[in-house]
Amino acid sequence: MRDRPVVMVVEDDEEMNELERELLAVHGLDAIPAYTGGEAIRVYQERQADAVLLDIMLPEMDGFE
């Protein structure tokens, strides 16, 4: 059982991904990064985040797919 909620941050810009994860941590949330749609699917299957913060303009596979 987890102590804190987990949010997956799906953002291809590395600096923005890090900033979003840091902001979530300040508010007591654990954050896991993903940088592409394919990676997000794999990570979610492994980690089952409680919520997903999703960039809809990802390369290769957009956030709507």
Distance bins in CASP14 RR format, pairs under 12 A and 6 or more apart:
PFRMAT RR
TARGET T0000
AUTHOR 0000-0000-0000
RMODE 2
METHOD distances of the structure
MODEL  1
2 28 0 0 0 0 0 1 0 0 0 0 0
2 29 0 0 0 0 0 1 0 0 0 0 0
2 30 1 0 0 1 0 0 0 0 0 0 0
2 32 0 0 0 0 0 1 0 0 0 0 0
2 47 0 0 0 0 0 1 0 0 0 0 0
2 48 0 0 0 0 1 0 0 0 0 0 0
2 49 0 0 0 0 0 1 0 0 0 0 0
2 50 0 0 0 0 1 0 0 0 0 0 0
3 28 0 0 0 0 1 0 0 0 0 0 0
3 29 0 0 0 0 0 1 0 0 0 0 0
3 30 0 0 0 0 1 0 0 0 0 0 0
4 24 0 0 0 0 1 0 0 0 0 0 0
4 25 0 0 0 0 1 0 0 0 0 0 0
4 27 0 0 0 0 1 0 0 0 0 0 0
4 28 1 0 1 0 0 0 0 0 0 0 0
4 29 1 0 0 1 0 0 0 0 0 0 0
4 30 1 0 1 0 0 0 0 0 0 0 0
4 31 0 0 0 0 1 0 0 0 0 0 0
4 32 0 0 0 0 0 1 0 0 0 0 0
4 49 0 0 0 0 0 1 0 0 0 0 0
4 50 0 0 0 0 1 0 0 0 0 0 0
4 51 0 0 0 0 0 1 0 0 0 0 0
5 24 0 0 0 0 1 0 0 0 0 0 0
5 25 0 0 0 0 0 1 0 0 0 0 0
5 27 0 0 0 0 1 0 0 0 0 0 0
5 28 0 0 0 0 1 0 0 0 0 0 0
5 29 1 0 1 0 0 0 0 0 0 0 0
5 30 1 0 0 1 0 0 0 0 0 0 0
5 31 0 0 0 0 1 0 0 0 0 0 0
5 32 0 0 0 0 0 1 0 0 0 0 0
5 48 0 0 0 0 0 1 0 0 0 0 0
5 49 0 0 0 0 1 0 0 0 0 0 0
5 50 1 0 1 0 0 0 0 0 0 0 0
5 51 1 0 0 1 0 0 0 0 0 0 0
5 52 0 0 0 0 0 1 0 0 0 0 0
5 53 0 0 0 0 0 1 0 0 0 0 0
6 21 0 0 0 0 0 1 0 0 0 0 0
6 24 0 0 0 0 1 0 0 0 0 0 0
6 25 0 0 0 0 0 1 0 0 0 0 0
6 28 0 0 0 0 0 1 0 0 0 0 0
6 29 1 0 0 1 0 0 0 0 0 0 0
6 30 1 0 1 0 0 0 0 0 0 0 0
6 31 1 0 0 1 0 0 0 0 0 0 0
6 32 1 0 0 1 0 0 0 0 0 0 0
6 33 0 0 0 0 0 1 0 0 0 0 0
6 43 0 0 0 0 0 1 0 0 0 0 0
6 44 0 0 0 0 0 1 0 0 0 0 0
6 46 0 0 0 0 0 1 0 0 0 0 0
6 47 1 0 0 1 0 0 0 0 0 0 0
6 48 1 0 0 1 0 0 0 0 0 0 0
6 49 1 0 1 0 0 0 0 0 0 0 0
6 50 1 0 1 0 0 0 0 0 0 0 0
6 51 1 0 0 1 0 0 0 0 0 0 0
6 52 0 0 0 0 1 0 0 0 0 0 0
6 53 0 0 0 0 0 1 0 0 0 0 0
7 17 0 0 0 0 0 1 0 0 0 0 0
7 20 0 0 0 0 1 0 0 0 0 0 0
7 21 0 0 0 0 1 0 0 0 0 0 0
7 23 0 0 0 0 0 1 0 0 0 0 0
7 24 1 0 1 0 0 0 0 0 0 0 0
7 25 0 0 0 0 1 0 0 0 0 0 0
7 27 0 0 0 0 1 0 0 0 0 0 0
7 28 0 0 0 0 1 0 0 0 0 0 0
7 29 1 0 1 0 0 0 0 0 0 0 0
7 30 1 0 0 1 0 0 0 0 0 0 0
7 31 1 0 1 0 0 0 0 0 0 0 0
7 32 1 0 0 1 0 0 0 0 0 0 0
7 33 0 0 0 0 0 1 0 0 0 0 0
7 34 0 0 0 0 0 1 0 0 0 0 0
7 43 0 0 0 0 0 1 0 0 0 0 0
7 44 0 0 0 0 0 1 0 0 0 0 0
7 47 0 0 0 0 0 1 0 0 0 0 0
7 48 0 0 0 0 0 1 0 0 0 0 0
7 49 1 0 1 0 0 0 0 0 0 0 0
7 50 1 0 0 1 0 0 0 0 0 0 0
7 51 1 0 1 0 0 0 0 0 0 0 0
7 52 1 0 0 1 0 0 0 0 0 0 0
7 53 1 0 1 0 0 0 0 0 0 0 0
7 54 0 0 0 0 0 1 0 0 0 0 0
8 17 0 0 0 0 0 1 0 0 0 0 0
8 20 0 0 0 0 0 1 0 0 0 0 0
8 21 0 0 0 0 1 0 0 0 0 0 0
8 24 0 0 0 0 0 1 0 0 0 0 0
8 29 0 0 0 0 0 1 0 0 0 0 0
8 30 0 0 0 0 1 0 0 0 0 0 0
8 31 1 0 0 1 0 0 0 0 0 0 0
8 32 1 0 1 0 0 0 0 0 0 0 0
8 33 1 0 0 1 0 0 0 0 0 0 0
8 34 1 0 1 0 0 0 0 0 0 0 0
8 35 0 0 0 0 0 1 0 0 0 0 0
8 37 0 0 0 0 0 1 0 0 0 0 0
8 39 0 0 0 0 1 0 0 0 0 0 0
8 40 1 0 0 1 0 0 0 0 0 0 0
8 41 0 0 0 0 0 1 0 0 0 0 0
8 42 0 0 0 0 0 1 0 0 0 0 0
8 43 1 0 0 1 0 0 0 0 0 0 0
8 44 1 0 0 1 0 0 0 0 0 0 0
8 45 0 0 0 0 0 1 0 0 0 0 0
8 46 0 0 0 0 0 1 0 0 0 0 0
8 47 1 0 0 1 0 0 0 0 0 0 0
8 48 0 0 0 0 1 0 0 0 0 0 0
8 49 1 1 0 0 0 0 0 0 0 0 0
8 50 0 0 0 0 1 0 0 0 0 0 0
8 51 1 0 0 1 0 0 0 0 0 0 0
8 52 1 0 1 0 0 0 0 0 0 0 0
8 53 1 0 0 1 0 0 0 0 0 0 0
8 54 0 0 0 0 1 0 0 0 0 0 0
8 55 0 0 0 0 0 1 0 0 0 0 0
9 16 0 0 0 0 1 0 0 0 0 0 0
9 17 1 0 1 0 0 0 0 0 0 0 0
9 18 0 0 0 0 1 0 0 0 0 0 0
9 19 0 0 0 0 1 0 0 0 0 0 0
9 20 1 0 1 0 0 0 0 0 0 0 0
9 21 1 0 1 0 0 0 0 0 0 0 0
9 22 0 0 0 0 0 1 0 0 0 0 0
9 23 0 0 0 0 1 0 0 0 0 0 0
9 24 1 0 0 1 0 0 0 0 0 0 0
9 25 0 0 0 0 0 1 0 0 0 0 0
9 29 0 0 0 0 0 1 0 0 0 0 0
9 30 0 0 0 0 0 1 0 0 0 0 0
9 31 1 0 1 0 0 0 0 0 0 0 0
9 32 1 0 0 1 0 0 0 0 0 0 0
9 33 1 0 1 0 0 0 0 0 0 0 0
9 34 1 0 0 1 0 0 0 0 0 0 0
9 35 0 0 0 0 1 0 0 0 0 0 0
9 39 0 0 0 0 0 1 0 0 0 0 0
9 40 0 0 0 0 1 0 0 0 0 0 0
9 43 0 0 0 0 0 1 0 0 0 0 0
9 44 0 0 0 0 0 1 0 0 0 0 0
9 47 0 0 0 0 0 1 0 0 0 0 0
9 49 0 0 0 0 1 0 0 0 0 0 0
9 51 0 0 0 0 1 0 0 0 0 0 0
9 52 0 0 0 0 1 0 0 0 0 0 0
9 53 1 0 1 0 0 0 0 0 0 0 0
9 54 0 0 0 0 1 0 0 0 0 0 0
9 55 0 0 0 0 1 0 0 0 0 0 0
10 16 0 0 0 0 0 1 0 0 0 0 0
10 17 0 0 0 0 1 0 0 0 0 0 0
10 20 0 0 0 0 1 0 0 0 0 0 0
10 21 0 0 0 0 0 1 0 0 0 0 0
10 31 0 0 0 0 0 1 0 0 0 0 0
10 32 0 0 0 0 1 0 0 0 0 0 0
10 33 0 0 0 0 1 0 0 0 0 0 0
10 34 1 0 1 0 0 0 0 0 0 0 0
10 35 1 0 0 1 0 0 0 0 0 0 0
10 36 0 0 0 0 1 0 0 0 0 0 0
10 37 1 0 0 1 0 0 0 0 0 0 0
10 38 0 0 0 0 1 0 0 0 0 0 0
10 39 1 0 0 1 0 0 0 0 0 0 0
10 40 1 0 1 0 0 0 0 0 0 0 0
10 41 0 0 0 0 1 0 0 0 0 0 0
10 42 0 0 0 0 0 1 0 0 0 0 0
10 43 0 0 0 0 1 0 0 0 0 0 0
10 44 0 0 0 0 1 0 0 0 0 0 0
10 49 0 0 0 0 1 0 0 0 0 0 0
10 51 0 0 0 0 0 1 0 0 0 0 0
10 52 1 0 0 1 0 0 0 0 0 0 0
10 53 1 0 0 1 0 0 0 0 0 0 0
10 54 1 0 1 0 0 0 0 0 0 0 0
10 55 1 0 1 0 0 0 0 0 0 0 0
10 56 0 0 0 0 1 0 0 0 0 0 0
10 57 0 0 0 0 0 1 0 0 0 0 0
10 58 1 0 0 1 0 0 0 0 0 0 0
10 59 0 0 0 0 0 1 0 0 0 0 0
10 61 0 0 0 0 0 1 0 0 0 0 0
10 62 0 0 0 0 0 1 0 0 0 0 0
10 63 1 0 0 1 0 0 0 0 0 0 0
10 65 0 0 0 0 0 1 0 0 0 0 0
11 17 1 0 1 0 0 0 0 0 0 0 0
11 18 0 0 0 0 1 0 0 0 0 0 0
11 19 0 0 0 0 1 0 0 0 0 0 0
11 20 1 0 0 1 0 0 0 0 0 0 0
11 21 0 0 0 0 1 0 0 0 0 0 0
11 23 0 0 0 0 0 1 0 0 0 0 0
11 24 0 0 0 0 0 1 0 0 0 0 0
11 31 0 0 0 0 0 1 0 0 0 0 0
11 32 0 0 0 0 0 1 0 0 0 0 0
11 33 1 0 0 1 0 0 0 0 0 0 0
11 34 0 0 0 0 1 0 0 0 0 0 0
11 35 1 0 0 1 0 0 0 0 0 0 0
11 36 0 0 0 0 0 1 0 0 0 0 0
11 37 0 0 0 0 0 1 0 0 0 0 0
11 39 0 0 0 0 0 1 0 0 0 0 0
11 40 0 0 0 0 1 0 0 0 0 0 0
11 52 0 0 0 0 0 1 0 0 0 0 0
11 53 1 0 0 1 0 0 0 0 0 0 0
11 54 0 0 0 0 1 0 0 0 0 0 0
11 55 1 0 1 0 0 0 0 0 0 0 0
11 56 0 0 0 0 0 1 0 0 0 0 0
11 57 0 0 0 0 1 0 0 0 0 0 0
11 58 0 0 0 0 1 0 0 0 0 0 0
11 59 0 0 0 0 0 1 0 0 0 0 0
11 63 0 0 0 0 0 1 0 0 0 0 0
12 20 0 0 0 0 0 1 0 0 0 0 0
12 33 0 0 0 0 0 1 0 0 0 0 0
12 34 0 0 0 0 1 0 0 0 0 0 0
12 35 1 0 1 0 0 0 0 0 0 0 0
12 36 1 0 0 1 0 0 0 0 0 0 0
12 37 0 0 0 0 1 0 0 0 0 0 0
12 38 0 0 0 0 0 1 0 0 0 0 0
12 39 0 0 0 0 1 0 0 0 0 0 0
12 40 0 0 0 0 0 1 0 0 0 0 0
12 54 0 0 0 0 0 1 0 0 0 0 0
12 55 1 0 0 1 0 0 0 0 0 0 0
12 56 0 0 0 0 0 1 0 0 0 0 0
12 57 0 0 0 0 1 0 0 0 0 0 0
12 58 1 0 1 0 0 0 0 0 0 0 0
12 59 1 0 0 1 0 0 0 0 0 0 0
12 60 0 0 0 0 1 0 0 0 0 0 0
12 61 0 0 0 0 0 1 0 0 0 0 0
12 62 0 0 0 0 0 1 0 0 0 0 0
12 63 0 0 0 0 0 1 0 0 0 0 0
13 19 0 0 0 0 1 0 0 0 0 0 0
13 20 0 0 0 0 1 0 0 0 0 0 0
13 33 0 0 0 0 0 1 0 0 0 0 0
13 35 0 0 0 0 1 0 0 0 0 0 0
13 36 0 0 0 0 0 1 0 0 0 0 0
13 55 1 0 0 1 0 0 0 0 0 0 0
13 57 0 0 0 0 0 1 0 0 0 0 0
13 58 0 0 0 0 0 1 0 0 0 0 0
13 59 0 0 0 0 0 1 0 0 0 0 0
14 20 0 0 0 0 0 1 0 0 0 0 0
14 21 0 0 0 0 0 1 0 0 0 0 0
14 33 0 0 0 0 1 0 0 0 0 0 0
14 34 0 0 0 0 0 1 0 0 0 0 0
14 35 1 0 0 1 0 0 0 0 0 0 0
14 36 0 0 0 0 0 1 0 0 0 0 0
15 21 0 0 0 0 0 1 0 0 0 0 0
15 22 0 0 0 0 0 1 0 0 0 0 0
15 33 0 0 0 0 0 1 0 0 0 0 0
15 35 0 0 0 0 0 1 0 0 0 0 0
16 22 0 0 0 0 0 1 0 0 0 0 0
16 23 0 0 0 0 0 1 0 0 0 0 0
16 33 0 0 0 0 0 1 0 0 0 0 0
16 35 0 0 0 0 0 1 0 0 0 0 0
16 53 0 0 0 0 0 1 0 0 0 0 0
16 55 0 0 0 0 1 0 0 0 0 0 0
16 57 0 0 0 0 0 1 0 0 0 0 0
16 58 0 0 0 0 0 1 0 0 0 0 0
17 23 0 0 0 0 0 1 0 0 0 0 0
17 24 0 0 0 0 0 1 0 0 0 0 0
17 31 0 0 0 0 1 0 0 0 0 0 0
17 32 0 0 0 0 0 1 0 0 0 0 0
17 33 1 0 1 0 0 0 0 0 0 0 0
17 34 0 0 0 0 1 0 0 0 0 0 0
17 35 1 0 0 1 0 0 0 0 0 0 0
17 36 0 0 0 0 0 1 0 0 0 0 0
17 39 0 0 0 0 0 1 0 0 0 0 0
17 40 0 0 0 0 0 1 0 0 0 0 0
17 53 0 0 0 0 1 0 0 0 0 0 0
17 54 0 0 0 0 0 1 0 0 0 0 0
17 55 0 0 0 0 1 0 0 0 0 0 0
17 58 0 0 0 0 0 1 0 0 0 0 0
18 24 0 0 0 0 0 1 0 0 0 0 0
18 25 0 0 0 0 0 1 0 0 0 0 0
18 31 0 0 0 0 1 0 0 0 0 0 0
18 33 1 0 0 1 0 0 0 0 0 0 0
18 35 0 0 0 0 0 1 0 0 0 0 0
19 25 0 0 0 0 0 1 0 0 0 0 0
19 26 0 0 0 0 0 1 0 0 0 0 0
19 31 0 0 0 0 0 1 0 0 0 0 0
19 33 0 0 0 0 0 1 0 0 0 0 0
19 53 0 0 0 0 0 1 0 0 0 0 0
20 26 0 0 0 0 0 1 0 0 0 0 0
20 27 0 0 0 0 0 1 0 0 0 0 0
20 29 0 0 0 0 0 1 0 0 0 0 0
20 31 1 0 0 1 0 0 0 0 0 0 0
20 32 0 0 0 0 0 1 0 0 0 0 0
20 33 0 0 0 0 1 0 0 0 0 0 0
20 34 0 0 0 0 0 1 0 0 0 0 0
20 52 0 0 0 0 0 1 0 0 0 0 0
20 53 1 0 0 1 0 0 0 0 0 0 0
20 54 0 0 0 0 0 1 0 0 0 0 0
20 55 0 0 0 0 1 0 0 0 0 0 0
21 27 0 0 0 0 0 1 0 0 0 0 0
21 28 0 0 0 0 0 1 0 0 0 0 0
21 29 0 0 0 0 1 0 0 0 0 0 0
21 30 0 0 0 0 1 0 0 0 0 0 0
21 31 1 1 0 0 0 0 0 0 0 0 0
21 32 0 0 0 0 1 0 0 0 0 0 0
21 33 1 0 0 1 0 0 0 0 0 0 0
21 34 0 0 0 0 0 1 0 0 0 0 0
21 35 0 0 0 0 0 1 0 0 0 0 0
21 53 0 0 0 0 1 0 0 0 0 0 0
22 28 0 0 0 0 0 1 0 0 0 0 0
22 29 0 0 0 0 0 1 0 0 0 0 0
22 30 0 0 0 0 0 1 0 0 0 0 0
22 31 0 0 0 0 1 0 0 0 0 0 0
22 33 0 0 0 0 0 1 0 0 0 0 0
23 29 0 0 0 0 1 0 0 0 0 0 0
23 31 0 0 0 0 1 0 0 0 0 0 0
23 53 0 0 0 0 1 0 0 0 0 0 0
24 30 1 0 0 1 0 0 0 0 0 0 0
24 31 1 0 1 0 0 0 0 0 0 0 0
24 32 0 0 0 0 1 0 0 0 0 0 0
24 33 0 0 0 0 0 1 0 0 0 0 0
24 49 0 0 0 0 0 1 0 0 0 0 0
24 50 0 0 0 0 0 1 0 0 0 0 0
24 51 0 0 0 0 1 0 0 0 0 0 0
24 52 0 0 0 0 0 1 0 0 0 0 0
24 53 1 0 0 1 0 0 0 0 0 0 0
25 31 1 0 0 1 0 0 0 0 0 0 0
25 32 0 0 0 0 0 1 0 0 0 0 0
25 33 0 0 0 0 0 1 0 0 0 0 0
29 49 0 0 0 0 0 1 0 0 0 0 0
29 50 0 0 0 0 1 0 0 0 0 0 0
29 51 0 0 0 0 1 0 0 0 0 0 0
29 53 0 0 0 0 1 0 0 0 0 0 0
30 47 0 0 0 0 1 0 0 0 0 0 0
30 49 0 0 0 0 1 0 0 0 0 0 0
30 50 0 0 0 0 1 0 0 0 0 0 0
30 51 0 0 0 0 0 1 0 0 0 0 0
31 43 0 0 0 0 0 1 0 0 0 0 0
31 47 0 0 0 0 0 1 0 0 0 0 0
31 49 0 0 0 0 1 0 0 0 0 0 0
31 50 0 0 0 0 0 1 0 0 0 0 0
31 51 0 0 0 0 1 0 0 0 0 0 0
31 52 0 0 0 0 0 1 0 0 0 0 0
31 53 0 0 0 0 1 0 0 0 0 0 0
32 39 0 0 0 0 0 1 0 0 0 0 0
32 40 0 0 0 0 1 0 0 0 0 0 0
32 42 0 0 0 0 0 1 0 0 0 0 0
32 43 1 0 0 1 0 0 0 0 0 0 0
32 44 0 0 0 0 1 0 0 0 0 0 0
32 46 0 0 0 0 1 0 0 0 0 0 0
32 47 1 0 1 0 0 0 0 0 0 0 0
32 48 0 0 0 0 0 1 0 0 0 0 0
32 49 1 0 0 1 0 0 0 0 0 0 0
32 50 0 0 0 0 0 1 0 0 0 0 0
32 51 0 0 0 0 0 1 0 0 0 0 0
32 52 0 0 0 0 1 0 0 0 0 0 0
32 53 0 0 0 0 0 1 0 0 0 0 0
33 39 0 0 0 0 1 0 0 0 0 0 0
33 40 0 0 0 0 1 0 0 0 0 0 0
33 43 0 0 0 0 1 0 0 0 0 0 0
33 47 0 0 0 0 0 1 0 0 0 0 0
33 49 0 0 0 0 0 1 0 0 0 0 0
33 52 0 0 0 0 0 1 0 0 0 0 0
33 53 0 0 0 0 0 1 0 0 0 0 0
33 55 0 0 0 0 0 1 0 0 0 0 0
34 40 1 1 0 0 0 0 0 0 0 0 0
34 41 0 0 0 0 1 0 0 0 0 0 0
34 42 0 0 0 0 1 0 0 0 0 0 0
34 43 1 0 1 0 0 0 0 0 0 0 0
34 44 1 0 0 1 0 0 0 0 0 0 0
34 45 0 0 0 0 0 1 0 0 0 0 0
34 46 0 0 0 0 0 1 0 0 0 0 0
34 47 0 0 0 0 1 0 0 0 0 0 0
34 49 0 0 0 0 1 0 0 0 0 0 0
34 52 0 0 0 0 1 0 0 0 0 0 0
34 53 0 0 0 0 0 1 0 0 0 0 0
34 54 0 0 0 0 1 0 0 0 0 0 0
34 55 0 0 0 0 1 0 0 0 0 0 0
34 58 0 0 0 0 1 0 0 0 0 0 0
34 61 0 0 0 0 0 1 0 0 0 0 0
34 63 0 0 0 0 0 1 0 0 0 0 0
35 42 0 0 0 0 0 1 0 0 0 0 0
35 43 0 0 0 0 1 0 0 0 0 0 0
35 54 0 0 0 0 0 1 0 0 0 0 0
35 55 0 0 0 0 1 0 0 0 0 0 0
35 58 0 0 0 0 1 0 0 0 0 0 0
35 59 0 0 0 0 1 0 0 0 0 0 0
35 60 0 0 0 0 0 1 0 0 0 0 0
35 61 0 0 0 0 0 1 0 0 0 0 0
36 42 0 0 0 0 1 0 0 0 0 0 0
36 43 0 0 0 0 0 1 0 0 0 0 0
36 54 0 0 0 0 0 1 0 0 0 0 0
36 55 0 0 0 0 0 1 0 0 0 0 0
36 58 1 0 0 1 0 0 0 0 0 0 0
36 59 1 0 0 1 0 0 0 0 0 0 0
36 60 1 0 0 1 0 0 0 0 0 0 0
36 61 1 0 0 1 0 0 0 0 0 0 0
36 62 0 0 0 0 0 1 0 0 0 0 0
36 63 0 0 0 0 0 1 0 0 0 0 0
36 65 0 0 0 0 0 1 0 0 0 0 0
37 43 0 0 0 0 1 0 0 0 0 0 0
37 44 0 0 0 0 1 0 0 0 0 0 0
37 52 0 0 0 0 0 1 0 0 0 0 0
37 54 0 0 0 0 1 0 0 0 0 0 0
37 55 0 0 0 0 1 0 0 0 0 0 0
37 56 0 0 0 0 0 1 0 0 0 0 0
37 57 0 0 0 0 0 1 0 0 0 0 0
37 58 1 0 1 0 0 0 0 0 0 0 0
37 59 0 0 0 0 1 0 0 0 0 0 0
37 60 1 0 0 1 0 0 0 0 0 0 0
37 61 1 0 1 0 0 0 0 0 0 0 0
37 62 0 0 0 0 1 0 0 0 0 0 0
37 63 1 0 0 1 0 0 0 0 0 0 0
37 64 0 0 0 0 0 1 0 0 0 0 0
37 65 1 0 0 1 0 0 0 0 0 0 0
38 44 0 0 0 0 1 0 0 0 0 0 0
38 45 0 0 0 0 0 1 0 0 0 0 0
38 58 0 0 0 0 1 0 0 0 0 0 0
38 59 0 0 0 0 0 1 0 0 0 0 0
38 60 1 0 0 1 0 0 0 0 0 0 0
38 61 1 0 1 0 0 0 0 0 0 0 0
38 62 0 0 0 0 0 1 0 0 0 0 0
38 63 0 0 0 0 0 1 0 0 0 0 0
38 65 0 0 0 0 1 0 0 0 0 0 0
39 45 0 0 0 0 0 1 0 0 0 0 0
39 46 0 0 0 0 0 1 0 0 0 0 0
39 47 0 0 0 0 0 1 0 0 0 0 0
39 58 0 0 0 0 1 0 0 0 0 0 0
39 59 0 0 0 0 0 1 0 0 0 0 0
39 60 0 0 0 0 0 1 0 0 0 0 0
39 61 0 0 0 0 1 0 0 0 0 0 0
40 46 0 0 0 0 0 1 0 0 0 0 0
40 47 0 0 0 0 0 1 0 0 0 0 0
40 49 0 0 0 0 1 0 0 0 0 0 0
40 52 1 0 0 1 0 0 0 0 0 0 0
40 53 0 0 0 0 0 1 0 0 0 0 0
40 54 1 0 0 1 0 0 0 0 0 0 0
40 55 0 0 0 0 1 0 0 0 0 0 0
40 56 0 0 0 0 0 1 0 0 0 0 0
40 58 0 0 0 0 1 0 0 0 0 0 0
40 60 0 0 0 0 0 1 0 0 0 0 0
40 61 0 0 0 0 1 0 0 0 0 0 0
40 62 0 0 0 0 0 1 0 0 0 0 0
40 63 0 0 0 0 1 0 0 0 0 0 0
40 65 0 0 0 0 0 1 0 0 0 0 0
41 47 0 0 0 0 0 1 0 0 0 0 0
41 49 0 0 0 0 0 1 0 0 0 0 0
41 52 0 0 0 0 0 1 0 0 0 0 0
41 54 0 0 0 0 0 1 0 0 0 0 0
41 58 0 0 0 0 0 1 0 0 0 0 0
41 60 0 0 0 0 0 1 0 0 0 0 0
41 61 0 0 0 0 1 0 0 0 0 0 0
41 63 0 0 0 0 0 1 0 0 0 0 0
41 65 0 0 0 0 1 0 0 0 0 0 0
42 61 0 0 0 0 0 1 0 0 0 0 0
43 49 1 0 0 1 0 0 0 0 0 0 0
43 52 0 0 0 0 1 0 0 0 0 0 0
44 50 0 0 0 0 0 1 0 0 0 0 0
44 51 0 0 0 0 0 1 0 0 0 0 0
44 52 1 0 0 1 0 0 0 0 0 0 0
44 54 0 0 0 0 0 1 0 0 0 0 0
52 63 0 0 0 0 1 0 0 0 0 0 0
53 63 0 0 0 0 0 1 0 0 0 0 0
54 61 0 0 0 0 0 1 0 0 0 0 0
54 62 0 0 0 0 1 0 0 0 0 0 0
54 63 1 0 1 0 0 0 0 0 0 0 0
54 64 0 0 0 0 1 0 0 0 0 0 0
54 65 0 0 0 0 0 1 0 0 0 0 0
55 61 0 0 0 0 0 1 0 0 0 0 0
55 62 0 0 0 0 1 0 0 0 0 0 0
55 63 1 0 0 1 0 0 0 0 0 0 0
55 64 0 0 0 0 0 1 0 0 0 0 0
56 62 1 0 1 0 0 0 0 0 0 0 0
56 63 1 0 1 0 0 0 0 0 0 0 0
56 64 1 0 0 1 0 0 0 0 0 0 0
56 65 0 0 0 0 1 0 0 0 0 0 0
57 63 1 0 0 1 0 0 0 0 0 0 0
57 64 0 0 0 0 1 0 0 0 0 0 0
57 65 0 0 0 0 0 1 0 0 0 0 0
58 64 0 0 0 0 1 0 0 0 0 0 0
58 65 0 0 0 0 1 0 0 0 0 0 0
59 65 0 0 0 0 0 1 0 0 0 0 0
END
